[in-house]
């Protein structure tokens, strides 16, 4: 995969133009999208106009920064002025955004070139990206499999070179799950750090907006550009030293129901980090087994409120699985929702305690490799379980807690499908988390 970090210096030196990079991405979209269905809307004319403008500015010595002239995509929950925001649903097929979402505006100010809007699980209410009003997304590494979700089109776009970076959303793992399934990097920021203004919500309690990219350095560039004015930290970070890095391995629940190859890949990577100087201790989140119920009541309650009107007026425009899930969501009681809010606070405190004496937590990003499209269950240690349950198992705790988390590739299964390693950091210390991820990425790639 071509990385932003590799090409941005070449763009600055005039060795390659933004127009050429954008044409290459649009060519790959034309070639691959009929098979992968990663894009709902392709904005070719607008992208080429932005690229040519970027080339003029860079040639005139007015380069803004490392994203200037770089072609990226946006998950089709995120508003881009003058472009449809479908949320992967026929319910919103006529909706055209009148202004940019906050993150779109920030990336536009950074000089990014938008090539299109990516497909997703309808309204982000699923983990496989197969229930979309515009058809299922397919994994670029094996088109018979899911790319993960709900930001499946975003991950597929980067993994296949249809865009050099992208923006997704993450309510229960929807950045980290597809990043792991497609073998790329996905960064879920600390809750509230990146504005969700102008983004179609799933759960306002749990929604996060963040980047997916080919490398940790690229994810950092995108994340840094999405921050509010005055909050940017720097275009590049140096990897931390593995010697002295303190990692807390989340044992118990987080390793109880894993695919055999995923478990082997993650444990081998942790052992490798330990051999290179990192210290690893077992830590726990005592109420981990209660997280699914806490999460479900919050997401169902918030989703039921948002969709109340259209679920009555346009039920036929939802995909059947998502409509049924929303109809179930109507039965969440107020008392259950309030109890879930208390449970959310409890999980946040327990994650804080787990992080108490370590720099980051380490665990799988995704309990299974990318599942076949249509699969209802997958085999794991101890039997089999529902695909949706397995895909959320390792990621949803940190939507509840609000801690920053990143998924990086850490090997492959025997079938050649990617495995993801997840690092979770302290609130307010995202740069330190990214530096640890840079170090782990370098070691895994060595």
N, C-alpha and C positions, 0 to 999 in steps of 0.2 A: 504493500500500500504506500502511495505517495503521501508524505506528511507535510503539513503546513510549515513546520520548522525547516524542512529541507528546501522548500521552494521560495520562501519569503525573501531570503537573501538574494536569490537569483532574480527575483522580480525587482528588488531594490537596485541591483546592478544593471538592470536592463538586459539580462541574458535570456529572459523569457518574459512574455507579456501576460498581463491579466486576460487579455482577449484570447490568447492561445490556451491558457489554463481553462478558461470558461468554455471554449469550444471543445476541448478534450472531454470535460465533464458532460456537456450536452450531447456529445457523440456517444459516450457510454450510456447515457440515459436512453437515447434513441435505440441503441443496440440491446441493452439489458432489461429495460423496464417492462417490455412486453412479457418477459418471462418472470421477473421478480416482483413486479407490481409495487415497487417501493415508493413511487411518486403518484400523487393524485393530480397535482397541477404542476406543469413545467412552465416557467416564466422565461423562455429563451430570449425573446426580443428585449425585455427589460434587463435581463442579465448581461447580454452583450453590450447594451448601451452603458450600463454601469461599469463594465470592464473597460470599455474604450475611454470613458471618462477617467477612470483610475489610471490608465496608462498615460493619459495626457498630464495628469497631476503629478505623477511620479517622475515623468520625463522633465517636468518643469521644476523639480526639486521640492515638491510639496507632498512628499510621502507622509502619511499620517502615522503609520505604525505597521506592525507585522501582519495585520489582517487586511491591509489595503490591497484591494485587487484579488483577494482570495475567494474562490467560489465555495459557498456553503449552502446548506438547506435548512428548512424550518419544519418541525413537526406541524401537521395541519390542525393543531389546536391553537397555534400562535398567530396572532393577527399580523398581517403585512398589508399596508395601505393599498387599496385598489385590487386586492387579490382575495379570492374566496377563502374563507376559513370553514371547512366542512366538518371538522372534528371526526372525520371518517364516517359520517352519517348522512343519509338522504334527508334527515330532518333539517339539516342546515345547507342543503345543496344550493340554495339561492343567496346565502349570506355572503356579502362582500364587505371586507373590513374598511372602515372609513378612516382609520388611522393605524399607525404602527403600535404593536405591543411595546412595553418598556424595553424588553431585551432586543427586539427588532430595531428599535430606534438607536439603542446603544451600539449595536453591531453595524448599523448603517453609518453612524458617526465614525466608527473605526475603519470604514472603507470596504467592508465586506460586500461581496457580490452574491445576490440571492438567486439560485438557479431553480428553486421550486419548493413546493410544500409536500411533505412526505406522508405516506399512508400509515395507518395505526389501527389498533383495536378500537372499535367504535366508542367514542367519547372516553377513551382511555380506560374503559371498564372491562379489562381483560389482559391476559398475560401472553397471548400467542399471536396477536395481530391477524388472526384468521377471520374474526367476525367484524368485517368492515362493510359499509355500504358500497364500497368500490372494489370489493373482492379481496382475497387473502394476500398477504405479503409472503414471499418465499425467501428462505435462507440462501444467500449467495454461495455458500459452501456446499449446500445440498438442497436443491430446490424441492425435495419431498418433505423437508422439515420446516418448522417454524423458525423465524428469526428472533423469537422472543417478543415481548411486548410490555407495555403497549406501544413503545417507541420503535416498533419493528422496522418500519420503513426508513426511519432515521439511521438505524444501525446498518441496515442492508445497503443504504446509499453510500455510507463511508467505507464499509468493508469491500464494496465492489468498485470504488473509485468514481461513483456518480457525483459525489461532492467530497471536498477535502475535510469538511467538518460539518457538524450539524447541532441543532438545539432540540432537546427532548424535554419531557416532563417525567416526574417520578413521584407517584403517590404510594406505591407499595413495592417499588423496585423497577419501575418502567424505564429507567435509564440503565441501571446496572444489569438487569436481566437480559435485555437484547445485546448489550455490550459483551457479556459473557457468552451468549449463544452465537454471536458472530465473530468473536475473537478480536474485539477492539477495546478501547478504554471508555469508560463512562463515569463521570463525576457527578454525584448528587451533593450539591452544596448544603451547608447548614441551613435549616429552615428559616425562611425570611430574608436570607442574605442576598438572593437574587429575586427581584420583584416578579410576581406572577400577574401583574396588571396587563390586561389585554390577552390573557390566556384563558381559554374555555376551561372551567374548573371540573374536577371530579369530586375532590373533597378539599375545601378551603382550609381544613384543619391539617391536612397532610401533604398537599401539593408542593412539589419542589420543581424548579426549572434549572436545567444545567446542560453541559455539553457532552457530546459523544465525539470521539476523534480516534485517529490512528495511533496516537502516542500520548503519554502522560504530558509531555511538553505542549503538545497541541491543545489538549484539554485545558491546560492552564491558560494558554493564550486566549481561548474563547471565554473561559470563565472570567478572567480578569477584565476583558472588554465588556462583559455584561453587568459588571458592578456599577453602582451609582457613581456619578461624578465625584471625584475626590477620594474615592475608596480604592482606586487601582494601586496595586503593590509593586508591580514590575513585570516586564514582558517575559522574563526568564527567571527560573529558580535553579539553584544547584542542588544536586542530590545530597541528602544527608549521609553521613558515614554509617555503615551497617554496624561497625564496632560501637557498642554502647547503646544501640537502638533497642528499646524495650518494647516487646510485643506481648500482648495478652491473647492467648488462644482461647476462643470461646468454645468450651467443651460442652458435653452433654447434648442438649436439644439441637444444637447447630451441627452436630456430626452424627446424630442418631439415625437419620433417614436420608442417606446419600447414595447416589450411584457409585458403584465400586470404583470405576475409573476416576470419577471426580474426587472421591476421597483420597485415592492414591496420589493424584496429581497435586492436590492441595497440601497434603501431609509431606510429600517429597519437597515441595517448594518451601514450606516452613522449615524443614530440616536443613535445606540448603542455606536459607537465611541465617539459621542458627550456626552453621559451620563457618559462615563468613563473619561472625561476630555479634549478631543480634542475640539478645537474651529473650527466651520465651517462657512464659509462665501460664498455667491454666487459670482462667477467670470464668465467672458465670454471671448470668442474668437470671435470678431465681424464679421469676414469674414468666419465663420465656414461653412455657406451654400455654399461657393465657393470652398470648399476643394476638393470635388469629381472631379470637372472639372480640377483643378490644378493637382491633382494626376493622373488622366486619361491621360492627355497630356504627362506627364513625363514618366509614365510607358509605354504607347504605343510607344512613340518615341524611348526610349531606347530598348524596346523589338524588335521593327521593325529592328533596326540597327543590333542587335545581331543575329537575325534569318534570315536576308535577303538572305543569300546563301542557307541554307537548306530548306527554305520555297519554293524556286524555284526547288531545286534538289530532295527533298524528301518530298513533300507535303503529300503523302499518309501515311507517318509514324507518322504524328501527329494525335491526337484525333480530331474529327471534331470540337467540340466547341473551342478548343484552336487554331486550324488552322484558323477558321473563325475570332477569336479575333485578331490574328496576321495579317491577311489580312486587317482587318479594320485599324490596327495600321499603315499600310503603308501610310495612308492618313493624318497623323498628319503633319501640316505645320511647317516649321522652325519658323515662327513668333509666332505660338501657343506655341511651345516648349519654346521659349525665354520668352514669357509672363508668362508661368507656372513657370519658374525659378524665376521670380520676385515675383510671388504669393507665392512660397515656402518660400522665404525670409520674406515676409509679415507675413505669418502664424507663422514662428519662432519667430518674434518679438512680435506678439500678445500672443503667449504662454508664452514668457518671462514676458510680462506684467501681465498676469493672475497669474503667480507664484510670482509676485513682493513682496507681503506681506504674503505669505504662504509657508509652508514647502513642500507641495505636493498638486497636484490636485487629485480629487476623482470623479469617474464616472464609468458607466458600462464598462466592457471589451467587451461585445458582446450584441447587442440589443435584441437578440432572443435566446431561447435555441437551442441546436443542431437540425437542420432541418431534416426532412425525406429525405433520398436519392431520388433524382429526383424532389424534390419540386422546383418550379419556384418562388413562392411567399409565404409569411408568414403573418399572421395577426398581426398587431400591433395597438397601440393607434392611432386612426385617420384613420383606414382603413387597407390596406395591401400594401406591397411593395415587390420589387424583393429581393430574398434571397441574391444575391451578394452585392447589395446596403446596405442592413441591416447589413450584416456581417462585412462590412468594416467601417460602419458609425462611430463607437466610437474609432477605432484604428488607421485609416490612418492619422489623423491629426499629430500624433507624429512621423510618418515616415517623413512627410514633415518638421516638426520642428526639428527633430533629438534629442529630449529629451528622457532620459531613462524612461521606463514605465514597470510596472509589473502587471500581472493578478494573483489574488489569489481567490480560491473558497469562496463563501459567501452564501451558502445555496442552496436550490433546488426549482424547480417548483413543481406544484401539481402533475405532472407526474413523479417526481423523477429525473429530469435532472438538471445538475449543473448550477449555476449562477456564473458569474465572476465579481469581483470588481477590477477596474483598478486604480492604483496609478501612477502618473506621477511626476517625480522629476526634480530638477534643473540640468542643464548641469554641469559636473565636480563634482557632489555630489551624485553619485550613492550609496555609502555606506549609506548615510543618507536616501535615498529612501528605501533601503533594510531594514534598521533598523525600519522604519515606517511600512513596510510590515510585518516584524516579529511581531511587536506589534499588528497590526490588525489581523494577522493570529491567534495569541494566544487568542485574545478576541473572535474571531468568533468561535474558537474551545472550548471555555470555557462553 
